Amino acid sequence: MFDFNEESDLQKAMQSYERDSREKLVSELCYWKDMYNVERLQATWLDALAELLRDTSDKESEEYEGECNQEYQDAKRKFNSKWY
């Protein structure tokens, strides 16, 4: 995951996480998992939007883009209400 240049950098990171409680580490892991899901949905929506913009007359692409956008917006709202 991380590339440490020196052994001391790795030791500092390990010490920082060793001081954290299990609950804090699990919470941080859940946060990043949820963030990944939102970013994945955003990327899917942007791909669908780009496809739609290539051919604006394609109704199927327009529907797919709308669905992707709605799914992304729902996930973003859920993420924001959960973490902020």
Residue frames as a rotation matrix with the C-alpha (Angstrom) as fourth column:
MET 1
0.574 0.819 0.000 0.00
0.819 -0.574 0.000 0.00
0.000 0.000 -1.000 0.00
PHE 2
0.939 -0.315 -0.139 2.62
-0.291 -0.942 0.167 2.53
-0.183 -0.117 -0.976 1.05
ASP 3
0.539 -0.842 -0.001 6.18
0.601 0.385 -0.700 2.67
0.590 0.377 0.714 -0.14
PHE 4
0.951 -0.240 -0.194 8.47
0.026 -0.565 0.825 3.79
-0.308 -0.790 -0.531 2.67
ASN 5
0.662 -0.749 -0.028 11.86
-0.328 -0.256 -0.909 5.20
0.674 0.611 -0.415 1.78
GLU 6
-0.482 -0.846 0.228 13.47
-0.555 0.093 -0.827 4.45
0.678 -0.525 -0.515 5.09
GLU 7
-0.389 0.271 -0.880 12.92
0.564 0.826 0.005 1.96
0.728 -0.495 -0.474 7.85
SER 8
-0.919 0.027 -0.394 12.40
0.327 -0.508 -0.797 4.85
-0.222 -0.861 0.458 10.27
ASP 9
-0.665 0.731 -0.155 9.38
-0.721 -0.574 0.387 6.04
0.194 0.369 0.909 8.24
LEU 10
-0.164 0.582 -0.796 7.86
-0.091 0.795 0.600 2.57
0.982 0.171 -0.078 8.51
GLN 11
-0.599 -0.128 -0.791 8.51
0.713 0.365 -0.599 2.48
0.365 -0.922 -0.128 12.25
LYS 12
-0.958 0.269 -0.100 6.85
-0.198 -0.871 -0.451 5.87
-0.208 -0.412 0.887 12.75
ALA 13
-0.364 0.864 -0.350 3.77
-0.729 -0.030 0.683 4.72
0.579 0.503 0.641 10.85
MET 14
-0.199 0.246 -0.949 3.57
0.312 0.934 0.176 1.48
0.929 -0.261 -0.262 12.82
GLN 15
-0.832 -0.156 -0.532 3.89
0.553 -0.166 -0.817 3.34
0.039 -0.974 0.224 16.13
SER 16
-0.829 0.559 -0.001 1.18
-0.559 -0.829 0.010 5.78
0.004 0.009 1.000 15.15
TYR 17
-0.062 0.844 -0.533 -1.27
-0.582 0.403 0.707 2.97
0.811 0.354 0.466 14.38
GLU 18
-0.433 -0.146 -0.889 -0.28
0.494 0.787 -0.369 0.93
0.754 -0.599 -0.269 17.44
ARG 19
-0.992 0.035 -0.124 -1.42
0.084 -0.552 -0.830 3.79
-0.098 -0.833 0.544 19.68
ASP 20
-0.499 0.860 -0.106 -4.87
-0.798 -0.408 0.442 3.88
0.338 0.305 0.891 18.09
SER 21
-0.343 0.488 0.803 -7.68
-0.525 0.609 -0.595 1.82
-0.779 -0.625 0.047 19.51
ARG 22
-0.799 0.113 0.591 -9.20
0.436 0.786 0.438 -1.03
-0.415 0.608 -0.677 17.57
GLU 23
0.229 0.973 -0.033 -12.47
0.734 -0.194 -0.650 0.93
-0.639 0.125 -0.759 17.26
LYS 24
0.345 -0.173 -0.923 -10.66
-0.357 -0.933 0.041 3.90
-0.868 0.315 -0.384 15.73
LEU 25
-0.729 -0.677 -0.097 -8.84
-0.381 0.284 0.880 1.70
-0.568 0.679 -0.465 13.23
VAL 26
-0.534 0.627 0.567 -12.05
0.744 0.667 -0.036 -0.09
-0.401 0.403 -0.823 12.24
SER 27
0.468 0.723 -0.508 -13.82
0.410 -0.687 -0.600 3.26
-0.783 0.072 -0.618 11.89
GLU 28
-0.042 -0.579 -0.814 -11.02
-0.589 -0.644 0.488 4.58
-0.807 0.500 -0.314 9.68
LEU 29
-0.895 -0.265 0.358 -11.11
0.065 0.717 0.694 1.46
-0.441 0.644 -0.625 7.55
CYS 30
-0.101 0.949 0.298 -14.90
0.856 0.235 -0.460 1.78
-0.507 0.208 -0.836 7.11
TYR 31
0.403 0.187 -0.896 -14.49
-0.078 -0.968 -0.238 5.45
-0.912 0.166 -0.376 6.18
TRP 32
-0.458 -0.687 -0.564 -12.00
-0.638 -0.188 0.747 4.65
-0.619 0.702 -0.353 3.41
LYS 33
-0.785 0.279 0.553 -14.10
0.476 0.843 0.250 1.73
-0.396 0.460 -0.795 2.19
ASP 34
0.290 0.949 -0.122 -17.14
0.691 -0.296 -0.659 4.00
-0.662 0.107 -0.742 1.90
MET 35
0.224 -0.308 -0.925 -15.03
-0.423 -0.885 0.193 6.71
-0.878 0.348 -0.328 0.23
TYR 36
-0.831 -0.546 0.105 -13.77
-0.187 0.453 0.872 4.16
-0.523 0.705 -0.479 -2.31
ASN 37
-0.368 0.779 0.508 -17.35
0.814 0.534 -0.229 3.13
-0.450 0.329 -0.831 -3.11
VAL 38
0.554 0.572 -0.604 -18.42
0.259 -0.809 -0.528 6.76
-0.791 0.136 -0.597 -3.70
GLU 39
-0.106 -0.686 -0.720 -15.39
-0.621 -0.520 0.586 7.42
-0.776 0.510 -0.371 -5.90
ARG 40
-0.844 -0.140 0.518 -16.04
0.225 0.784 0.579 4.24
-0.487 0.605 -0.629 -7.89
LEU 41
0.096 0.964 0.248 -19.62
0.852 0.049 -0.522 5.32
-0.515 0.261 -0.817 -8.51
GLN 42
0.466 -0.005 -0.885 -18.42
-0.181 -0.979 -0.089 8.79
-0.866 0.202 -0.457 -9.50
ALA 43
-0.605 -0.763 -0.228 -16.00
-0.438 0.080 0.895 7.28
-0.665 0.642 -0.382 -12.02
THR 44
-0.607 0.475 0.637 -18.77
0.676 0.730 0.100 5.10
-0.418 0.492 -0.764 -13.45
TRP 45
0.481 0.824 -0.300 -21.05
0.566 -0.553 -0.612 8.12
-0.670 0.125 -0.732 -13.80
LEU 46
0.169 -0.487 -0.857 -18.30
-0.479 -0.800 0.361 10.19
-0.862 0.350 -0.368 -15.47
ASP 47
-0.850 -0.430 0.304 -17.65
0.003 0.573 0.820 7.37
-0.527 0.698 -0.485 -17.95
ALA 48
-0.187 0.875 0.446 -21.37
0.903 0.332 -0.272 7.22
-0.386 0.352 -0.853 -18.75
LEU 49
0.561 0.359 -0.746 -21.49
0.168 -0.932 -0.322 11.01
-0.811 0.055 -0.583 -19.11
ALA 50
-0.366 -0.777 -0.511 -18.52
-0.486 -0.309 0.818 10.98
-0.793 0.548 -0.265 -21.48
GLU 51
-0.800 0.133 0.585 -20.20
0.473 0.740 0.478 8.27
-0.370 0.659 -0.655 -23.55
LEU 52
0.266 0.964 -0.026 -23.40
0.806 -0.237 -0.542 10.31
-0.529 0.123 -0.840 -23.69
LEU 53
0.393 -0.157 -0.906 -21.53
-0.199 -0.977 0.083 13.44
-0.898 0.148 -0.415 -24.76
ARG 54
-0.747 -0.655 0.111 -19.96
-0.079 0.253 0.964 11.52
-0.660 0.711 -0.241 -27.65
ASP 55
-0.816 0.571 0.090 -23.44
0.242 0.195 0.951 10.81
0.525 0.797 -0.297 -29.03
THR 56
-0.893 0.443 0.082 -26.19
-0.324 -0.505 -0.800 12.93
-0.313 -0.741 0.594 -27.49
SER 57
-0.203 0.864 -0.460 -28.91
-0.922 -0.011 0.386 11.34
0.328 0.503 0.799 -29.63
ASP 58
-0.524 -0.057 -0.850 -28.46
0.011 0.997 -0.074 7.91
0.852 -0.048 -0.522 -27.99
LYS 59
0.272 0.769 0.579 -31.41
-0.666 -0.284 0.690 7.54
0.695 -0.573 0.435 -25.60
GLU 60
0.754 -0.038 -0.656 -30.02
0.343 0.875 0.343 4.38
0.561 -0.483 0.672 -24.02
SER 61
-0.328 -0.939 -0.106 -26.81
0.703 -0.167 -0.691 6.20
0.631 -0.301 0.715 -23.05
GLU 62
-0.431 0.241 0.869 -28.87
-0.391 -0.919 0.061 9.07
0.813 -0.313 0.491 -21.68
GLU 63
0.689 0.724 0.011 -30.90
-0.375 0.344 0.861 6.72
0.619 -0.598 0.509 -19.47
TYR 64
0.483 -0.597 -0.640 -27.76
0.708 0.697 -0.116 4.91
0.516 -0.397 0.759 -18.28
GLU 65
-0.569 -0.699 0.433 -26.06
0.341 -0.679 -0.650 8.22
0.749 -0.222 0.625 -17.45
GLY 66
-0.021 0.661 0.750 -29.12
-0.624 -0.595 0.507 9.32
0.781 -0.457 0.425 -15.49
GLU 67
0.857 0.321 -0.403 -29.16
0.036 0.742 0.669 6.07
0.514 -0.588 0.625 -13.51
CYS 68
0.077 -0.926 -0.370 -25.44
0.825 0.267 -0.498 6.31
0.560 -0.267 0.784 -12.79
ASN 69
-0.549 -0.237 0.801 -25.76
-0.068 -0.943 -0.325 9.93
0.833 -0.233 0.502 -11.72
GLN 70
0.420 0.800 0.429 -28.67
-0.590 -0.119 0.799 9.10
0.690 -0.589 0.422 -9.40
GLU 71
0.767 -0.192 -0.613 -26.77
0.443 0.849 0.289 6.17
0.465 -0.493 0.736 -7.88
TYR 72
-0.317 -0.946 0.062 -23.69
0.683 -0.273 -0.677 8.36
0.658 -0.172 0.733 -7.34
GLN 73
-0.362 0.238 0.901 -25.71
-0.404 -0.911 0.079 11.21
0.840 -0.336 0.426 -5.80
ASP 74
0.739 0.673 -0.033 -27.49
-0.306 0.380 0.873 8.79
0.600 -0.635 0.487 -3.44
ALA 75
0.484 -0.647 -0.590 -24.20
0.762 0.643 -0.080 7.24
0.431 -0.410 0.804 -2.34
LYS 76
-0.509 -0.699 0.503 -22.64
0.378 -0.706 -0.599 10.68
0.774 -0.115 0.623 -1.85
ARG 77
0.069 0.627 0.776 -25.57
-0.607 -0.591 0.531 11.85
0.792 -0.508 0.340 0.31
LYS 78
0.890 0.260 -0.374 -25.42
0.067 0.738 0.672 8.65
0.450 -0.623 0.640 2.35
PHE 79
0.073 -0.958 -0.278 -21.66
0.827 0.214 -0.521 9.03
0.558 -0.192 0.807 2.79
ASN 80
-0.529 -0.280 0.801 -21.96
-0.019 -0.940 -0.341 12.68
0.848 -0.196 0.492 3.85
SER 81
0.414 0.745 0.523 -24.72
-0.616 -0.194 0.764 11.97
0.670 -0.638 0.378 6.33
LYS 82
0.844 -0.120 -0.522 -22.75
0.359 0.850 0.385 9.08
0.398 -0.513 0.761 7.80
TRP 83
0.104 -0.957 -0.272 -19.33
0.972 0.156 -0.177 10.72
0.212 -0.246 0.946 8.08
TYR 84
-0.763 -0.438 0.475 -19.94
0.374 -0.899 -0.227 14.48
0.526 0.005 0.850 8.32
